[in-house]
Amino acid sequence: MSRDSIADVDLAPTIDHSLLNPQATDDYVRQWCAEADRFQFASVCVYPSQVRLATECLHGKRPAISTVIGFPTGATTASVKLYEALEAVDHGATELDMMINLAQLKQGQTDPVYRSIAEICEESNVPVKVILETNVLTPDELELAVKLSIDAGASYVMTGTGWNGGVTLETVRQLKTLTKGQIGIKAAAGIQDLEFAIDLLTAGATRIGTSYAMAMLRQYEEAKQPKEAKQAKEDGQDS
């Protein structure tokens, strides 16, 4: 990808500025929120226990407050996930990234998978991103998971937690085909550089979940400089 192409992409509004290191202290939450506000990221994503603090930091600000539900395994019961989701919303969360129950999906238990997603979508009344953990799914399981997510009212499907490998361009292309534009696609896990993030957006992603947003913005500014210099030179020649 050329520098000019990179500089043409408005990356910041697609980023979920993720802070999912369980050792991250309150000072890191404050830092992530300040960065999300300064650069107008789509959201800051923190653990449920840190939602209250993020809500205080971003009160009246544009970035959404996202948190994870049933993370990272999805193996908690549906009632526990629902409680966790509703408590997070009560604390100020405005988006939820929920992990599906992989065992139920793989056993063909579609009803409990569907109901768990639908209950959270209906009762939380905020956008829900369903984490599919695509790297451990067969093509048929992936297609089924996407269908259940759409039917249950999710706003996005999300590639994975990062605990089972990183996202690939091929996976995002598959999700674009399967979703048919009905819901968004959040690419997450292993996204550490600008070019890969932009390739994922080009492939069909509509959100990028990463903890490397600030490094990407530095790369973005470096890519913009030659283009801006070239434009200034052309403007000078035209005057």
DADA-V43820 format. One record per residue. PHI is phi in whole degrees, -180 to 180 (999 if undefined). PSI is psi in radians with two decimals (NA if undefined). Layout:
BEGIN
phi=PHI psi=PSI
phi=PHI psi=PSI
END
This chain:
BEGIN
phi=999 psi=2.34
phi=-76 psi=2.80
phi=-61 psi=-0.68
phi=-62 psi=-0.71
phi=-65 psi=-0.73
phi=-62 psi=-0.77
phi=-67 psi=-0.34
phi=-83 psi=-0.19
phi=-90 psi=2.30
phi=-92 psi=1.56
phi=-78 psi=-0.75
phi=-52 psi=-0.78
phi=-68 psi=-0.11
phi=-100 psi=-0.09
phi=-91 psi=2.26
phi=-94 psi=1.87
phi=-77 psi=1.72
phi=-93 psi=2.34
phi=-130 psi=1.43
phi=-119 psi=0.51
phi=-85 psi=2.06
phi=-63 psi=-0.20
phi=-93 psi=-0.03
phi=-66 psi=2.19
phi=-87 psi=3.07
phi=-59 psi=-0.58
phi=-63 psi=-0.64
phi=-67 psi=-0.69
phi=-60 psi=-0.80
phi=-61 psi=-0.72
phi=-64 psi=-0.82
phi=-62 psi=-0.70
phi=-67 psi=-0.72
phi=-63 psi=-0.70
phi=-68 psi=-0.73
phi=-61 psi=-0.71
phi=-70 psi=-0.79
phi=-61 psi=-0.75
phi=-102 psi=0.05
phi=58 psi=0.87
phi=-69 psi=2.80
phi=-61 psi=-0.76
phi=-159 psi=2.92
phi=-112 psi=2.34
phi=-115 psi=2.05
phi=-130 psi=2.97
phi=-70 psi=2.74
phi=-55 psi=-0.62
phi=-67 psi=-0.23
phi=-111 psi=0.12
phi=-64 psi=-0.74
phi=-57 psi=-0.80
phi=-65 psi=-0.76
phi=-62 psi=-0.65
phi=-64 psi=-0.72
phi=-64 psi=-0.75
phi=-67 psi=-0.58
phi=-109 psi=0.31
phi=-58 psi=2.18
phi=77 psi=0.09
phi=-99 psi=2.89
phi=-75 psi=-0.73
phi=-60 psi=2.44
phi=-74 psi=2.80
phi=-109 psi=1.92
phi=-109 psi=2.58
phi=-142 psi=2.95
phi=-106 psi=2.49
phi=-123 psi=2.26
phi=66 psi=0.47
phi=-92 psi=2.43
phi=-102 psi=-0.06
phi=-91 psi=-0.50
phi=75 psi=0.14
phi=-91 psi=0.00
phi=-73 psi=2.86
phi=-72 psi=2.81
phi=-61 psi=-0.65
phi=-68 psi=-0.63
phi=-67 psi=-0.74
phi=-62 psi=-0.74
phi=-63 psi=-0.79
phi=-60 psi=-0.80
phi=-61 psi=-0.71
phi=-65 psi=-0.82
phi=-69 psi=-0.63
phi=-64 psi=-0.73
phi=-62 psi=-0.75
phi=-65 psi=-0.70
phi=-61 psi=-0.55
phi=-84 psi=-0.13
phi=123 psi=-0.03
phi=-64 psi=2.41
phi=-117 psi=-0.03
phi=-148 psi=2.55
phi=-127 psi=2.27
phi=-107 psi=1.81
phi=-107 psi=2.42
phi=-91 psi=2.27
phi=-77 psi=2.89
phi=-85 psi=1.83
phi=-66 psi=-0.67
phi=-62 psi=-0.77
phi=-62 psi=-0.75
phi=-61 psi=-0.81
phi=-69 psi=-0.42
phi=-89 psi=0.04
phi=76 psi=0.32
phi=-86 psi=1.29
phi=-70 psi=-0.56
phi=-63 psi=-0.88
phi=-65 psi=-0.58
phi=-64 psi=-0.83
phi=-61 psi=-0.85
phi=-63 psi=-0.66
phi=-63 psi=-0.76
phi=-67 psi=-0.81
phi=-63 psi=-0.73
phi=-61 psi=-0.76
phi=-68 psi=-0.72
phi=-61 psi=-0.81
phi=-72 psi=-0.76
phi=-86 psi=-0.45
phi=-81 psi=-0.58
phi=59 psi=0.57
phi=-131 psi=2.83
phi=-60 psi=2.34
phi=-117 psi=2.27
phi=-107 psi=2.14
phi=-94 psi=2.05
phi=-81 psi=2.10
phi=-98 psi=-0.32
phi=53 psi=1.06
phi=-60 psi=-0.49
phi=-67 psi=-0.27
phi=-109 psi=0.14
phi=-104 psi=2.52
phi=-76 psi=2.88
phi=-55 psi=-0.71
phi=-67 psi=-0.70
phi=-66 psi=-0.68
phi=-63 psi=-0.80
phi=-61 psi=-0.73
phi=-66 psi=-0.76
phi=-62 psi=-0.69
phi=-65 psi=-0.78
phi=-61 psi=-0.79
phi=-62 psi=-0.70
phi=-64 psi=-0.77
phi=-65 psi=-0.85
phi=-62 psi=-0.55
phi=-82 psi=-0.16
phi=99 psi=0.28
phi=-66 psi=2.68
phi=-92 psi=-0.45
phi=-145 psi=2.72
phi=-107 psi=2.58
phi=-126 psi=2.45
phi=-67 psi=-0.84
phi=-176 psi=3.09
phi=-89 psi=-0.39
phi=97 psi=-0.14
phi=-83 psi=-0.19
phi=-130 psi=0.70
phi=98 psi=2.97
phi=-92 psi=2.96
phi=-75 psi=2.66
phi=-124 psi=2.74
phi=-62 psi=-0.68
phi=-61 psi=-0.70
phi=-63 psi=-0.76
phi=-65 psi=-0.68
phi=-63 psi=-0.72
phi=-61 psi=-0.77
phi=-65 psi=-0.64
phi=-62 psi=-0.73
phi=-65 psi=-0.76
phi=-73 psi=-0.65
phi=-78 psi=-0.43
phi=53 psi=0.61
phi=74 psi=0.15
phi=-78 psi=-0.54
phi=-142 psi=2.92
phi=-76 psi=2.94
phi=-127 psi=2.09
phi=-102 psi=2.08
phi=-92 psi=2.27
phi=-151 psi=2.75
phi=96 psi=1.89
phi=80 psi=0.31
phi=-93 psi=1.83
phi=-122 psi=-0.17
phi=-135 psi=2.76
phi=-62 psi=-0.82
phi=-61 psi=-0.73
phi=-65 psi=-0.72
phi=-60 psi=-0.77
phi=-69 psi=-0.65
phi=-61 psi=-0.67
phi=-66 psi=-0.71
phi=-64 psi=-0.72
phi=-64 psi=-0.61
phi=-73 psi=-0.31
phi=138 psi=-0.12
phi=-67 psi=2.53
phi=-116 psi=-0.20
phi=-136 psi=2.61
phi=-123 psi=2.07
phi=-98 psi=2.07
phi=-157 psi=2.63
phi=-100 psi=0.11
phi=-108 psi=0.45
phi=-60 psi=-0.71
phi=-67 psi=-0.67
phi=-63 psi=-0.68
phi=-64 psi=-0.70
phi=-65 psi=-0.62
phi=-64 psi=-0.73
phi=-63 psi=-0.66
phi=-64 psi=-0.76
phi=-65 psi=-0.66
phi=-64 psi=-0.66
phi=-70 psi=-0.56
phi=-72 psi=-0.57
phi=-58 psi=-0.86
phi=-61 psi=-0.64
phi=-67 psi=-0.73
phi=-66 psi=-0.67
phi=-65 psi=-0.71
phi=-64 psi=-0.73
phi=-65 psi=-0.72
phi=-64 psi=-0.68
phi=-64 psi=-0.75
phi=-66 psi=-0.67
phi=-64 psi=-0.67
phi=-67 psi=-0.63
phi=-70 psi=-0.53
phi=-79 psi=-0.37
phi=-81 psi=NA
END
